């Protein structure tokens, strides 16, 4: 299968591209820089130069492919606090890709997050059946992709946890938490820190993207979850240990001072199951869990 991938040189893309190539697929990757283009070419992938806002280029590349994996997201806008702009860019890109794939029965695997479950699931573990029909940040894009199943697209959504971790992770939530801890002189959690975050190893997530591309039924929501939920305080303590810094509770009011753009996310309680995903696609995580990766120490290297 010839697969067009947005975000091909990013954190997750850097695992998905080799995963597809090693399993007999060819890859056409969207990249913005010469450095990223060189990296993709060295892996054996083809390159499309452009960015997420180049809708005509996205549409043309999707139409020329046998399937699409959408990984790109405006993380720069998100980290600057402009969540609306990030979400709008994501939805516009998906609409362009969806138009190109409509009526073809080709697969589209897009990306969402388990964090959205915080607003719709209370006092239980979230499942793949849980979604918000009323829409909202990133929810509109997820619902759009699922609805493409009725338009002749074999569409599926992979919900990534708040922390997708590995040696490939340089700008995700784990490195951000570590950077804030260095800046503060302590590793922070909010309140009692008992809220739980799911996680997954990047390489296990990459395997799930490939399986979804190859065989996920149309309109499927999937959970790339290895750890169903680790208390945020435990994550903060592991970061404190790795940096040889104390761990300290902060109030919700003070959280933006110490956790920046992550202050809102740091209070989320989103324990999440992947039982249905594992059964449907025979997906089984095999790589180290989050606490094991943090204990390895590579996240804390200068």
KEVONU-196774 format. One record per atom (N, C-alpha, C, O): x, y, z; residue number from 1. Coordinates in steps of 0.02 Angstrom, whole numbers. Example, Ala and Ser with C-alpha at 12.3 -4.5 7.8 and 13.67 -1.06 7.14 Angstrom:
2
     px     py     pz   k
    660   -284    390   1
    615   -225    390   1
    660   -165    390   1
    712   -166    423   1
    642   -112    354   2
    684    -53    357   2
    645      2    394   2
    670     57    402   2
% end
This chain:
302
     px     py     pz   k
     42    -59      0   1
      0      0      0   1
     44     63      0   1
     93     66     38   1
     28    111    -43   2
     64    175    -43   2
     28    222      4   2
    -30    239     -7   2
     62    243     57   3
     30    279    113   3
     57    350    117   3
    117    361    121   3
     10    397    117   4
     28    467    129   4
     22    482    203   4
    -29    467    234   4
     75    511    233   5
     77    524    304   5
     91    598    316   5
    141    624    292   5
     47    631    353   6
     62    698    378   6
     99    691    444   6
     89    643    481   6
    142    740    459   7
    181    734    521   7
    230    676    519   7
    245    646    570   7
    255    661    459   8
    295    601    449   8
    362    603    487   8
    388    550    504   8
    389    662    499   9
    454    666    532   9
    448    683    606   9
    499    693    640   9
    387    688    632  10
    377    704    702  10
    388    645    748  10
    412    592    727  10
    371    655    811  11
    381    604    861  11
    350    537    842  11
    386    488    834  11
    285    535    833  12
    252    472    817  12
    266    452    745  12
    275    393    731  12
    270    501    700  13
    285    485    631  13
    352    451    622  13
    360    409    578  13
    400    469    665  14
    467    438    661  14
    466    364    679  14
    514    328    666  14
    412    342    710  15
    403    270    722  15
    356    239    672  15
    366    181    651  15
    304    276    650  16
    256    248    603  16
    287    236    535  16
    274    184    504  16
    328    283    510  17
    358    275    444  17
    400    211    440  17
    388    171    395  17
    448    200    486  18
    485    137    482  18
    441     75    492  18
    453     23    461  18
    391     80    535  19
    345     24    546  19
    311      4    481  19
    305    -55    465  19
    288     53    442  20
    255     38    379  20
    305     11    328  20
    291    -38    293  20
    363     43    323  21
    413     20    274  21
    435    -51    288  21
    444    -91    242  21
    445    -67    352  22
    468   -134    370  22
    415   -188    360  22
    430   -247    361  22
    353   -166    349  23
    299   -214    338  23
    272   -211    267  23
    215   -228    254  23
    315   -188    220  24
    300   -194    150  24
    262   -138    118  24
    245   -142     59  24
    247    -85    154  25
    213    -27    126  25
    264     23    100  25
    321     23    122  25
    243     67     55  26
    284    124     36  26
    253    187     66  26
    193    189     79  26
    294    237     77  27
    273    296    114  27
    289    360     76  27
    343    368     48  27
    239    404     76  28
    247    471     49  28
    235    519    108  28
    178    524    133  28
    287    553    131  29
    283    591    193  29
    283    666    183  29
    323    693    144  29
    237    700    218  30
    234    773    216  30
    285    802    265  30
    284    785    324  30
    330    845    240  31
    380    876    283  31
    388    949    264  31
    371    970    209  31
    414    988    311  32
    422   1060    300  32
    495   1080    288  32
    508   1128    252  32
    542   1043    317  33
    612   1066    316  33
    657   1020    275  33
    639    962    263  33
    714   1046    255  34
    764   1005    220  34
    789    949    264  34
    799    893    241  34
    798    963    329  35
    822    912    375  35
    772    854    379  35
    792    796    377  35
    708    870    384  36
    657    817    388  36
    654    778    323  36
    645    717    324  36
    660    813    267  37
    659    780    202  37
    717    731    196  37
    708    675    171  37
    775    752    218  38
    834    708    215  38
    824    646    259  38
    844    591    239  38
    795    655    317  39
    783    598    362  39
    736    548    330  39
    749    488    332  39
    680    572    302  40
    632    527    271  40
    663    490    211  40
    652    430    202  40
    702    526    172  41
    734    495    114  41
    782    440    136  41
    787    388    103  41
    818    452    191  42
    865    402    216  42
    830    338    239  42
    859    284    238  42
    767    345    260  43
    728    287    281  43
    701    248    221  43
    681    190    228  43
    699    280    163  44
    670    247    104  44
    601    273     86  44
    567    241     46  44
    581    329    114  45
    516    358     99  45
    522    413     46  45
    576    442     37  45
    467    426     12  46
    462    483    -33  46
    441    545      7  46
    414    539     62  46
    454    604    -22  47
    442    666     15  47
    394    711    -23  47
    398    718    -84  47
    347    740     14  48
    305    794    -10  48
    321    855     33  48
    313    852     94  48
    342    910      2  49
    358    970     40  49
    294   1011     48  49
    258   1024      0  49
    281   1033    110  50
    223   1073    124  50
    207   1071    198  50
    244   1041    237  50
    152   1103    216  51
    132   1102    286  51
     57   1090    291  51
     23   1080    241  51
     32   1090    352  52
    -37   1070    365  52
    -87   1119    335  52
   -145   1101    324  52
    -66   1181    322  53
   -112   1231    295  53
   -113   1232    219  53
   -152   1270    189  53
    -73   1191    187  54
    -71   1187    114  54
   -123   1135     92  54
   -106   1078     76  54
   -186   1156     91  55
   -241   1108     82  55
   -242   1077     13  55
   -258   1018      6  55
   -224   1114    -38  56
   -222   1086   -106  56
   -170   1030   -110  56
   -182    979   -142  56
   -113   1041    -79  57
    -60    990    -80  57
    -81    928    -41  57
    -67    872    -62  57
   -113    938     16  58
   -138    882     55  58
   -187    841     14  58
   -183    780     13  58
   -233    875    -19  59
   -285    841    -57  59
   -254    801   -115  59
   -274    744   -127  59
   -206    831   -150  60
   -175    797   -206  60
   -136    735   -184  60
   -139    683   -216  60
    -99    741   -129  61
    -60    685   -104  61
   -105    629    -80  61
    -91    570    -91  61
   -160    647    -46  62
   -207    596    -23  62
   -239    559    -82  62
   -248    498    -80  62
   -257    596   -134  63
   -288    566   -192  63
   -241    517   -228  63
   -264    468   -257  63
   -176    531   -225  64
   -127    489   -260  64
   -107    428   -219  64
    -71    385   -245  64
   -128    424   -157  65
   -108    370   -113  65
   -162    316   -108  65
   -219    327   -128  65
   -142    258    -81  66
   -189    204    -67  66
   -219    209      2  66
   -268    175     17  66
   -191    252     44  67
   -215    262    111  67
   -179    320    143  67
   -126    341    119  67
   -207    347    197  68
   -179    406    229  68
   -176    395    305  68
   -222    368    335  68
   -120    417    334  69
   -114    421    407  69
   -101    494    425  69
    -53    524    402  69
   -146    523    464  70
   -141    594    482  70
   -115    600    554  70
   -150    584    602  70
    -53    624    559  71
    -20    632    624  71
     -6    705    641  71
      2    722    700  71
     -1    748    591  72
     20    818    603  72
    -31    856    645  72
    -91    843    641  72
     -5    902    685  73
    -47    945    726  73
     -8   1008    741  73
     54   1006    746  73
    -43   1064    748  74
    -10   1128    762  74
      8   1132    837  74
    -24   1168    875  74
     59   1094    857  75
     80   1094    927  75
    107   1163    947  75
    103   1182   1006  75
    134   1200    899  76
    159   1266    916  76
    102   1311    939  76
    110   1349    987  76
     45   1307    905  77
    -13   1347    925  77
    -40   1324    992  77
    -59   1365   1034  77
    -42   1258   1002  78
    -67   1231   1065  78
    -24   1254   1123  78
    -51   1275   1175  78
     42   1251   1116  79
     86   1270   1170  79
     85   1345   1182  79
    102   1369   1237  79
     65   1383   1131  80
     58   1455   1140  80
    -10   1473   1170  80
    -25   1532   1182  80
    -51   1423   1181  81
   -116   1434   1212  81
   -173   1446   1163  81
   -230   1458   1184  81
   -158   1444   1098  82
   -210   1455   1047  82
   -239   1388   1025  82
   -226   1365    969  82
   -277   1357   1069  83
   -305   1291   1055  83
   -353   1294    996  83
   -357   1247    956  83
   -391   1348    990  84
   -440   1354    936  84
   -406   1353    868  84
   -430   1320    822  84
   -350   1388    861  85
   -315   1390    798  85
   -287   1321    780  85
   -290   1300    723  85
   -259   1286    830  86
   -232   1220    819  86
   -287   1172    796  86
   -277   1133    749  86
   -344   1174    829  87
   -399   1129    813  87
   -429   1146    744  87
   -447   1101    707  87
   -434   1210    728  88
   -463   1230    664  88
   -418   1208    606  88
   -444   1185    555  88
   -353   1213    615  89
   -306   1191    563  89
   -311   1116    553  89
   -310   1092    496  89
   -318   1079    607  90
   -324   1006    604  90
   -387    986    566  90
   -385    942    523  90
   -443   1017    582  91
   -507   1000    550  91
   -506   1018    476  91
   -530    979    435  91
   -477   1075    458  92
   -474   1095    388  92
   -433   1045    348  92
   -451   1028    292  92
   -377   1022    376  93
   -335    973    341  93
   -373    908    331  93
   -369    878    277  93
   -409    886    381  94
   -448    824    375  94
   -504    831    325  94
   -520    783    290  94
   -534    888    321  95
   -587    899    272  95
   -560    894    201  95
   -592    866    157  95
   -501    922    190  96
   -469    917    124  96
   -453    844    107  96
   -466    821     51  96
   -424    809    155  97
   -407    739    143  97
   -470    697    133  97
   -473    654     89  97
   -521    711    173  98
   -584    674    167  98
   -616    683     99  98
   -644    636     71  98
   -613    744     72  99
   -640    757      5  99
   -604    715    -47  99
   -635    689    -94  99
   -538    708    -39 100
   -499    669    -88 100
   -515    594    -84 100
   -510    559   -135 100
   -532    570    -26 101
   -542    498    -16 101
   -615    476    -22 101
   -628    416    -27 101
   -661    523    -22 102
   -732    505    -22 102
   -750    459    -80 102
   -731    471   -137 102
   -785    405    -65 103
   -808    357   -115 103
   -757    308   -139 103
   -771    269   -185 103
   -697    307   -109 104
   -643    263   -132 104
   -635    200    -90 104
   -603    152   -112 104
   -663    200    -30 105
   -653    145     19 105
   -580    139     40 105
   -561     88     68 105
   -541    191     28 106
   -471    190     52 106
   -470    204    126 106
   -515    237    152 106
   -418    181    161 107
   -414    194    233 107
   -386    263    249 107
   -340    287    217 107
   -415    293    300 108
   -388    354    331 108
   -383    341    405 108
   -434    328    438 108
   -323    345    432 109
   -313    338    504 109
   -292    406    531 109
   -239    431    513 109
   -333    434    574 110
   -317    500    602 110
   -303    494    677 110
   -308    440    706 110
   -286    550    706 111
   -261    551    775 111
   -304    596    819 111
   -323    651    799 111
   -318    571    877 112
   -353    610    928 112
   -319    595    995 112
   -264    568    996 112
   -352    612   1050 113
   -321    602   1115 113
   -370    576   1167 113
   -429    591   1164 113
   -344    537   1214 114
   -387    513   1268 114
   -407    568   1316 114
   -453    560   1355 114
   -372    626   1312 115
   -388    681   1357 115
   -459    706   1350 115
   -488    732   1397 115
   -489    697   1290 116
   -558    720   1280 116
   -608    681   1323 116
   -664    703   1334 116
   -588    623   1347 117
   -633    583   1388 117
   -646    616   1456 117
   -695    600   1490 117
   -602    662   1475 118
   -609    694   1541 118
   -675    731   1546 118
   -704    737   1600 118
   -700    756   1490 119
   -762    795   1492 119
   -825    754   1486 119
   -880    780   1496 119
   -818    690   1469 120
   -878    650   1457 120
   -883    586   1498 120
   -935    554   1499 120
   -828    567   1531 121
   -828    505   1571 121
   -811    523   1643 121
   -760    554   1656 121
   -853    503   1689 122
   -843    517   1760 122
   -846    452   1800 122
   -889    410   1789 122
   -799    445   1847 123
   -801    391   1896 123
   -797    321   1866 123
   -823    274   1896 123
   -766    315   1808 124
   -754    249   1779 124
   -699    254   1727 124
   -676    309   1711 124
   -678    198   1700 125
   -626    196   1649 125
   -658    209   1581 125
   -709    179   1564 125
   -629    253   1542 126
   -655    269   1475 126
   -643    212   1427 126
   -594    175   1432 126
   -689    205   1379 127
   -684    153   1328 127
   -688    182   1259 127
   -701    242   1250 127
   -678    140   1209 128
   -682    161   1140 128
   -752    183   1119 128
   -760    219   1070 128
   -802    162   1156 129
   -871    182   1141 129
   -888    253   1162 129
   -938    281   1140 129
   -847    281   1205 130
   -861    347   1233 130
   -842    402   1183 130
   -785    404   1159 130
   -888    447   1169 131
   -874    505   1127 131
   -926    559   1143 131
   -977    546   1174 131
   -910    619   1120 132
   -953    677   1133 132
   -984    701   1067 132
   -949    730   1027 132
  -1048    689   1056 133
  -1079    710    993 133
  -1088    785    987 133
  -1100    811    933 133
  -1081    820   1043 134
  -1091    893   1041 134
  -1031    931   1015 134
  -1036    990    999 134
   -973    898   1011 135
   -914    929    982 135
   -872    967   1033 135
   -887    966   1093 135
   -820   1000   1008 136
   -774   1036   1051 136
   -703   1029   1025 136
   -692   1005    970 136
   -654   1050   1067 137
   -584   1050   1048 137
   -561    979   1028 137
   -563    933   1069 137
   -540    971    965 138
   -518    908    934 138
   -575    857    927 138
   -568    810    888 138
   -629    866    963 139
   -685    819    959 139
   -719    826    890 139
   -740    776    861 139
   -724    888    865 140
   -754    899    799 140
   -717    860    745 140
   -747    829    702 140
   -650    861    749 141
   -609    826    699 141
   -619    750    706 141
   -625    715    656 141
   -620    726    767 142
   -630    654    777 142
   -698    632    749 142
   -702    582    714 142
   -750    669    766 143
   -817    650    742 143
   -821    654    666 143
   -854    613    635 143
   -788    704    637 144
   -787    710    564 144
   -757    648    532 144
   -784    621    483 144
   -701    624    559 145
   -668    566    531 145
   -713    504    536 145
   -719    466    488 145
   -744    494    593 146
   -789    437    601 146
   -846    441    552 146
   -867    390    523 146
   -873    501    542 147
   -929    509    495 147
   -910    498    422 147
   -953    486    380 147
   -845    500    406 148
   -823    486    338 148
   -838    414    319 148
   -838    397    259 148
   -849    371    367 149
   -867    301    351 149
   -930    297    309 149
   -937    252    267 149
   -976    344    318 150
  -1038    346    280 150
  -1027    375    210 150
  -1073    375    169 150
   -966    400    196 151
   -952    430    131 151
   -901    389     92 151
   -868    415     47 151
   -896    325    109 152
   -853    282     70 152
   -780    287     87 152
   -737    279     43 152
   -763    302    150 153
   -694    303    173 153
   -688    254    231 153
   -730    254    277 153
   -637    211    230 154
   -626    164    286 154
   -587    203    340 154
   -527    194    348 154
   -623    244    376 155
   -592    290    423 155
   -588    261    493 155
   -632    223    514 155
   -536    280    528 156
   -528    261    598 156
   -490    314    635 156
   -454    354    604 156
   -498    315    700 157
   -465    363    744 157
   -422    325    794 157
   -445    277    825 157
   -360    346    801 158
   -317    320    855 158
   -313    375    908 158
   -286    429    895 158
   -339    361    967 159
   -332    408   1023 159
   -267    393   1060 159
   -258    339   1088 159
   -223    442   1059 160
   -160    436   1095 160
   -168    461   1167 160
   -206    508   1178 160
   -134    430   1215 161
   -136    454   1284 161
   -100    520   1292 161
    -65    543   1247 161
   -108    551   1351 162
    -73    613   1365 162
      3    604   1357 162
     37    649   1333 162
     29    546   1378 163
    100    534   1370 163
    111    475   1324 163
     93    418   1340 163
    142    489   1267 164
    167    437   1221 164
    243    442   1225 164
    272    492   1204 164
    275    392   1252 165
    344    398   1275 165
    392    351   1240 165
    373    296   1219 165
    454    373   1234 166
    509    333   1207 166
    568    379   1196 166
    564    439   1210 166
    622    352   1170 167
    680    393   1153 167
    666    441   1095 167
    705    487   1082 167
    611    429   1060 168
    592    474   1005 168
    555    535   1029 168
    543    582    990 168
    536    537   1092 169
    493    589   1120 169
    537    647   1145 169
    569    643   1197 169
    538    702   1107 170
    579    760   1125 170
    538    822   1141 170
    564    869   1172 170
    474    823   1122 171
    434    884   1132 171
    365    869   1160 171
    323    914   1162 171
    352    808   1182 172
    286    790   1208 172
    276    812   1280 172
    315    852   1306 172
    224    785   1311 173
    207    806   1379 173
    260    785   1429 173
    272    822   1477 173
    292    727   1420 174
    344    707   1468 174
    404    755   1466 174
    424    778   1519 174
    433    770   1408 175
    487    819   1407 175
    466    888   1433 175
    505    923   1463 175
    403    906   1420 176
    379    971   1445 176
    375    972   1520 176
    395   1021   1552 176
    349    918   1550 177
    346    914   1623 177
    417    917   1653 177
    428    948   1705 177
    464    884   1620 178
    533    884   1644 178
    563    954   1638 178
    598    977   1683 178
    548    988   1583 179
    574   1056   1574 179
    546   1104   1627 179
    582   1145   1654 179
    481   1097   1642 180
    451   1139   1694 180
    482   1124   1762 180
    493   1170   1802 180
    496   1060   1777 181
    526   1042   1841 181
    596   1072   1847 181
    614   1098   1900 181
    635   1070   1794 182
    701   1101   1795 182
    695   1176   1808 182
    733   1205   1848 182
    647   1207   1775 183
    638   1278   1782 183
    616   1297   1852 183
    638   1347   1880 183
    572   1256   1881 184
    544   1271   1947 184
    590   1252   2005 184
    586   1281   2059 184
    633   1203   1993 185
    673   1175   2047 185
    637   1122   2087 185
    661   1100   2139 185
    579   1102   2063 186
    541   1046   2093 186
    492   1019   2041 186
    473   1053   1994 186
    473    957   2051 187
    425    924   2006 187
    355    933   2035 187
    342    911   2091 187
    311    964   1996 188
    246    984   2023 188
    190    937   2004 188
    189    908   1949 188
    143    929   2050 189
     78    899   2035 189
     25    944   2066 189
     40    985   2109 189
    -38    936   2045 190
    -91    981   2066 190
   -136    946   2117 190
   -157    889   2107 190
   -149    982   2172 191
   -192    953   2224 191
   -159    893   2256 191
   -101    894   2275 191
   -199    838   2261 192
   -170    777   2290 192
   -136    734   2237 192
   -105    683   2254 192
   -142    753   2174 193
   -109    716   2120 193
   -136    647   2108 193
   -103    605   2077 193
   -196    633   2132 194
   -224    565   2125 194
   -257    554   2057 194
   -275    497   2041 194
   -265    607   2018 195
   -292    598   1951 195
   -246    555   1909 195
   -185    557   1917 195
   -274    516   1863 196
   -235    466   1827 196
   -229    482   1753 196
   -277    504   1721 196
   -169    470   1726 197
   -155    478   1655 197
   -137    411   1624 197
    -99    373   1653 197
   -165    396   1565 198
   -143    337   1528 198
    -78    352   1490 198
    -58    410   1484 198
    -45    301   1465 199
     16    311   1426 199
     26    252   1379 199
     -6    200   1385 199
     73    261   1332 200
     91    208   1285 200
    161    221   1259 200
    183    279   1255 200
    197    168   1242 201
    262    175   1210 201
    252    192   1136 201
    207    165   1104 201
    294    237   1110 202
    287    260   1041 202
    287    202    991 202
    248    202    944 202
    330    153   1001 203
    335     98    954 203
    273     55    954 203
    253     28    903 203
    242     47   1012 204
    179     10   1015 204
    123     49    981 204
     81     20    948 204
    123    115    990 205
     74    157    955 205
     82    150    880 205
     33    146    843 205
    144    149    856 206
    157    143    784 206
    129     78    756 206
    102     77    701 206
    136     25    794 207
    107    -39    772 207
     32    -34    765 207
      3    -61    718 207
      0      1    812 208
    -72      8    808 208
    -93     49    747 208
   -142     32    714 208
    -57    102    730 209
    -72    139    669 209
    -69     94    608 209
   -113     98    564 209
    -18     52    604 210
    -13      7    547 210
    -72    -42    545 210
   -102    -53    492 210
    -88    -71    602 211
   -144   -118    603 211
   -210    -84    584 211
   -251   -114    549 211
   -219    -23    607 212
   -280     14    589 212
   -282     27    514 212
   -334     19    483 212
   -226     47    486 213
   -222     60    414 213
   -240     -3    375 213
   -276      0    325 213
   -214    -59    397 214
   -223   -121    360 214
   -293   -151    369 214
   -319   -181    321 214
   -324   -144    428 215
   -384   -184    438 215
   -438   -155    484 215
   -487   -189    497 215
   -430    -94    510 216
   -482    -68    554 216
   -547    -58    515 216
   -545    -31    460 216
   -604    -79    543 217
   -668    -66    510 217
   -682      8    505 217
   -658     47    546 217
   -722     27    456 218
   -739     98    447 218
   -776    125    507 218
   -820     91    535 218
   -759    186    527 219
   -792    219    582 219
   -771    195    651 219
   -810    198    698 219
   -709    170    657 220
   -685    140    719 220
   -645    191    761 220
   -604    228    734 220
   -658    191    826 221
   -616    228    873 221
   -572    177    909 221
   -596    125    933 221
   -507    192    913 222
   -458    146    942 222
   -419    181    996 222
   -408    242    993 222
   -398    143   1047 223
   -359    171   1102 223
   -289    142   1102 223
   -280     82   1112 223
   -240    184   1092 224
   -170    165   1096 224
   -147    172   1168 224
   -108    217   1185 224
   -172    128   1211 225
   -160    134   1283 225
   -126     70   1309 225
   -151     15   1300 225
    -70     81   1342 226
    -33     27   1375 226
    -48     29   1450 226
    -77    -19   1478 226
    -29     83   1484 227
    -47     94   1554 227
   -116    127   1557 227
   -124    182   1530 227
   -165     94   1588 228
   -232    122   1591 228
   -234    188   1629 228
   -273    233   1612 228
   -193    195   1680 229
   -194    257   1717 229
   -143    257   1774 229
   -148    217   1820 229
    -96    303   1770 230
    -45    312   1822 230
    -61    377   1858 230
    -73    428   1826 230
    -61    376   1925 231
    -74    438   1961 231
    -24    491   1942 231
     36    477   1937 231
    -48    551   1930 232
     -5    606   1909 232
     50    619   1961 232
    106    636   1943 232
     33    611   2024 233
     83    620   2077 233
    141    570   2067 233
    199    587   2078 233
    125    508   2048 234
    176    457   2037 234
    221    476   1979 234
    282    466   1981 234
    191    504   1926 235
    231    528   1869 235
    277    585   1891 235
    336    586   1874 235
    250    632   1930 236
    290    688   1955 236
    347    663   1999 236
    403    689   1995 236
    334    613   2040 237
    387    585   2084 237
    441    552   2043 237
    500    559   2059 237
    422    517   1989 238
    473    485   1946 238
    516    538   1912 238
    576    528   1904 238
    485    593   1892 239
    523    648   1863 239
    569    680   1915 239
    627    695   1900 239
    544    690   1975 240
    586    717   2029 240
    646    673   2043 240
    701    698   2052 240
    634    608   2044 241
    690    561   2055 241
    741    566   1999 241
    801    567   2011 241
    716    569   1936 242
    762    572   1880 242
    804    635   1878 242
    860    635   1853 242
    776    690   1905 243
    812    754   1905 243
    846    768   1972 243
    880    819   1979 243
    836    723   2021 244
    861    734   2089 244
    833    799   2117 244
    869    840   2146 244
    767    808   2108 245
    732    866   2133 245
    674    844   2178 245
    649    788   2170 245
    653    886   2224 246
    594    869   2264 246
    530    870   2223 246
    528    899   2168 246
    479    838   2249 247
    413    838   2218 247
    367    878   2263 247
    369    871   2324 247
    325    922   2233 248
    285    967   2273 248
    216    976   2243 248
    207    980   2183 248
    166    978   2287 249
     98    993   2266 249
     89   1068   2256 249
    117   1108   2294 249
     50   1086   2205 250
     32   1156   2195 250
    -44   1159   2188 250
    -76   1109   2173 250
    -72   1217   2200 251
   -144   1225   2194 251
   -163   1233   2121 251
   -122   1250   2079 251
   -227   1222   2106 252
   -252   1232   2038 252
   -242   1304   2016 252
   -229   1318   1958 252
   -249   1351   2063 253
   -241   1421   2047 253
   -168   1437   2029 253
   -156   1480   1986 253
   -121   1404   2061 254
    -51   1418   2048 254
    -22   1375   1992 254
     34   1387   1969 254
    -59   1326   1970 255
    -33   1278   1921 255
     -6   1311   1857 255
     46   1291   1833 255
    -40   1363   1829 256
    -12   1394   1769 256
     57   1423   1779 256
     97   1424   1732 256
     72   1446   1839 257
    138   1474   1853 257
    193   1420   1849 257
    249   1434   1828 257
    175   1359   1869 258
    225   1306   1873 258
    222   1255   1817 258
    270   1219   1803 258
    164   1250   1784 259
    156   1200   1732 259
    136   1229   1664 259
    124   1191   1617 259
    133   1295   1659 260
    122   1327   1595 260
     62   1300   1558 260
      7   1294   1586 260
     71   1285   1493 261
     16   1262   1451 261
    -11   1195   1474 261
    -66   1175   1453 261
     26   1159   1516 262
      3   1094   1541 262
    -41   1099   1603 262
    -65   1048   1627 262
    -51   1159   1629 263
    -88   1166   1691 263
   -157   1135   1686 263
   -179   1101   1732 263
   -192   1148   1631 264
   -258   1120   1622 264
   -255   1044   1616 264
   -295   1009   1648 264
   -209   1019   1577 265
   -203    947   1567 265
   -183    911   1631 265
   -203    853   1642 265
   -144    944   1673 266
   -118    912   1733 266
   -172    892   1783 266
   -160    849   1826 266
   -231    920   1777 267
   -285    903   1823 267
   -333    851   1794 267
   -379    829   1828 267
   -321    831   1732 268
   -366    783   1700 268
   -362    714   1733 268
   -308    691   1751 268
   -419    682   1740 269
   -422    613   1765 269
   -452    571   1710 269
   -513    570   1701 269
   -410    535   1673 270
   -434    499   1614 270
   -408    427   1611 270
   -376    409   1562 270
   -421    386   1662 271
   -403    316   1655 271
   -440    287   1595 271
   -500    298   1586 271
   -404    250   1554 272
   -430    230   1488 272
   -414    158   1473 272
   -358    135   1482 272
   -464    122   1449 273
   -456     52   1429 273
   -441     46   1355 273
   -464     86   1315 273
   -401     -4   1336 274
   -390    -21   1266 274
   -412    -93   1252 274
   -390   -123   1203 274
   -454   -120   1295 275
   -473   -191   1288 275
   -505   -206   1221 275
   -489   -257   1189 275
   -550   -163   1198 276
   -583   -176   1134 276
   -535   -170   1076 276
   -537   -209   1029 276
   -490   -121   1080 277
   -440   -112   1027 277
   -395   -174   1022 277
   -382   -198    967 277
   -374   -199   1078 278
   -330   -258   1079 278
   -366   -318   1048 278
   -336   -356   1010 278
   -429   -327   1065 279
   -467   -383   1039 279
   -480   -376    964 279
   -474   -424    926 279
   -499   -316    943 280
   -518   -304    874 280
   -460   -314    826 280
   -468   -344    773 280
   -401   -288    844 281
   -344   -288    798 281
   -286   -332    821 281
   -232   -330    792 281
   -297   -371    874 282
   -244   -414    901 282
   -182   -374    917 282
   -125   -395    903 282
   -193   -315    945 283
   -137   -271    964 283
   -116   -286   1035 283
   -158   -289   1080 283
    -51   -295   1045 284
    -26   -309   1112 284
     38   -270   1124 284
     89   -285   1094 284
     37   -219   1168 285
     98   -182   1182 285
    153   -227   1210 285
    139   -271   1252 285
    214   -216   1187 286
    270   -259   1208 286
    329   -219   1234 286
    377   -248   1259 286
    327   -153   1229 287
    384   -112   1248 287
    377    -86   1320 287
    323    -93   1349 287
    430    -58   1349 288
    427    -36   1419 288
    371     15   1432 288
    354     54   1388 288
    344     12   1493 289
    292     60   1512 289
    324    127   1531 289
    385    133   1531 289
    282    176   1548 290
    307    243   1561 290
    357    246   1619 290
    410    275   1612 290
    339    216   1675 291
    383    221   1733 291
    450    186   1720 291
    502    209   1745 291
    449    132   1681 292
    512     99   1663 292
    554    144   1619 292
    615    147   1627 292
    522    178   1571 293
    560    223   1528 293
    589    282   1567 293
    646    302   1556 293
    550    309   1614 294
    577    364   1655 294
    635    339   1698 294
    683    376   1709 294
    630    278   1722 295
    684    250   1764 295
    748    237   1724 295
    803    236   1752 295
    741    229   1658 296
    800    217   1616 296
    847    278   1617 296
    908    271   1611 296
    819    337   1624 297
    860    397   1630 297
    871    438   1567 297
    895    494   1571 297
    853    410   1509 298
    869    447   1447 298
    829    512   1441 298
    851    559   1408 298
    772    516   1473 299
    733    578   1471 299
    769    636   1505 299
    754    694   1493 299
    816    620   1549 300
    847    671   1591 300
    918    689   1569 300
    952    728   1601 300
    939    659   1513 301
   1006    674   1488 301
   1008    746   1461 301
    959    769   1432 301
   1063    779   1471 302
   1070    849   1447 302
   1070    850   1372 302
   1076    904   1342 302
% end
